[in-house]
């Protein structure tokens, strides 16, 4: 039986994508996932199951990755602060940043 989720069960995994030892504030990828990862729930639950050793629902996998992201912040405060400063710099910098598309090519 599935668990009802009000909006989406992806906040935790997205938090982890942006807050892990490999995050650079710009490129979005899930550490441990295949290089061609598409963000499918089945891929997220499979990776969480592989790492924990037992099956995961979408909600439990999301909570698992949220926990990993929070653990990164707790265990690596200096790296996390540096990452947040980089993200702030990217936010305040002029121009739009993309991690997978050249907007100038799409506009023509």
Secondary structure, DSSP 8 states (H G I E B T S, - for coil): -----SS-S-HHHHHHHHSSTT--SS----TTS-TT----HHHHHHHHHHHHSS---HHHHHHHHHHHHHHHHHH-HHHHHHHHHHHHHHHHSSS---SS--HHHH--
